Amino acid sequence: MDALTRTWFKFCCRVTNVSHRENLEMSQTGSCMCAAVRFTITVPVTETAACHCRMCRKWSGGVFMALQLPADAVHFDNADAIRTFVSSPWAERAFCGICGSNLFYRVTAEGPMQGEIHMALGVLDDPSGVVLSTELFIDKKPDGFGFAQDTHRMTEAEVMAMFDAPE
């Protein structure tokens, strides 16, 4: 794994390594607005990232705040209600086919991040204890808003280099 990818893992939505029993005790749940799609995250999450790229702003109506999760850490109920949209050569975005709630962004490009799910923070039943740690595409952030706390900030070039970097 190259240095940029390690930086991504280090600063963007770390997932803590704990035992399976502890995972079950610390799992988080969530759903879309109509609750047709429910899910359980089986690993504890402590951090979220905010993406300021144009696609995320268009998709979320503002900044997209997400939890970075391995694909096998999310279990969906009624996955048949999930619809996807291929938004770029490296990712797809998922939403509820009934109410339209944004659910997650999934990396589809080959490489160490393939399959990762970036679950929307807003669909968690209880996001308490999850703190903002990273801002992506900071050079694309609209002038009209910002976060009060200091975060690790990555430019468009830094983020894109993670997708282009050799394994």
Solvent accessible surface area in square Angstrom, and as a share of the most:
residue,aa,sasa,rsa
1,M,118,0.53
2,D,37,0.19
3,A,63,0.49
4,L,60,0.30
5,T,0,0.00
6,R,129,0.47
7,T,36,0.21
8,W,12,0.04
9,F,65,0.27
10,K,115,0.49
11,F,63,0.26
12,C,2,0.01
13,C,3,0.02
14,R,107,0.39
15,V,41,0.23
16,T,63,0.37
17,N,148,0.76
18,V,48,0.28
19,S,60,0.38
20,H,131,0.59
21,R,164,0.60
22,E,67,0.30
23,N,18,0.09
24,L,104,0.52
25,E,118,0.53
26,M,96,0.43
27,S,39,0.25
28,Q,31,0.14
29,T,55,0.32
30,G,0,0.00
31,S,19,0.12
32,C,5,0.03
33,M,169,0.76
34,C,60,0.36
35,A,52,0.40
36,A,23,0.17
37,V,0,0.00
38,R,84,0.31
39,F,3,0.01
40,T,44,0.25
41,I,0,0.00
42,T,25,0.14
43,V,22,0.13
44,P,8,0.05
45,V,11,0.06
46,T,60,0.35
47,E,15,0.07
48,T,1,0.01
49,A,5,0.04
50,A,0,0.00
51,C,13,0.08
52,H,0,0.00
53,C,13,0.08
54,R,157,0.57
55,M,68,0.30
56,C,5,0.03
57,R,67,0.24
58,K,140,0.59
59,W,47,0.16
60,S,42,0.27
61,G,74,0.71
62,G,27,0.26
63,V,38,0.22
64,F,12,0.05
65,M,49,0.22
66,A,8,0.06
67,L,0,0.00
68,Q,7,0.03
69,L,1,0.00
70,P,59,0.37
71,A,51,0.40
72,D,113,0.59
73,A,3,0.03
74,V,10,0.06
75,H,101,0.45
76,F,50,0.21
77,D,91,0.47
78,N,79,0.41
79,A,53,0.41
80,D,125,0.65
81,A,9,0.07
82,I,28,0.14
83,R,120,0.44
84,T,67,0.39
85,F,127,0.53
86,V,109,0.63
87,S,23,0.15
88,S,14,0.09
89,P,122,0.77
90,W,52,0.18
91,A,0,0.00
92,E,26,0.11
93,R,7,0.03
94,A,0,0.00
95,F,60,0.25
96,C,0,0.00
97,G,39,0.38
98,I,123,0.62
99,C,49,0.29
100,G,41,0.40
101,S,18,0.12
102,N,41,0.21
103,L,0,0.00
104,F,2,0.01
105,Y,29,0.11
106,R,66,0.24
107,V,3,0.02
108,T,57,0.33
109,A,27,0.21
110,E,158,0.71
111,G,23,0.22
112,P,60,0.38
113,M,7,0.03
114,Q,99,0.44
115,G,20,0.19
116,E,15,0.07
117,I,4,0.02
118,H,12,0.05
119,M,0,0.00
120,A,10,0.08
121,L,27,0.13
122,G,76,0.73
123,V,18,0.10
124,L,11,0.06
125,D,80,0.41
126,D,85,0.44
127,P,59,0.37
128,S,82,0.53
129,G,68,0.65
130,V,21,0.12
131,V,91,0.52
132,L,18,0.09
133,S,21,0.14
134,T,0,0.00
135,E,2,0.01
136,L,12,0.06
137,F,22,0.09
138,I,34,0.17
139,D,82,0.43
140,K,88,0.37
141,K,58,0.25
142,P,42,0.26
143,D,147,0.76
144,G,78,0.75
145,F,73,0.31
146,G,54,0.52
147,F,56,0.23
148,A,112,0.87
149,Q,81,0.36
150,D,139,0.72
151,T,22,0.13
152,H,55,0.25
153,R,120,0.44
154,M,3,0.01
155,T,48,0.28
156,E,63,0.28
157,A,75,0.58
158,E,73,0.33
159,V,4,0.02
160,M,50,0.22
161,A,34,0.26
162,M,7,0.03
163,F,49,0.20
164,D,115,0.60
165,A,26,0.20
166,P,112,0.71
167,E,148,0.66
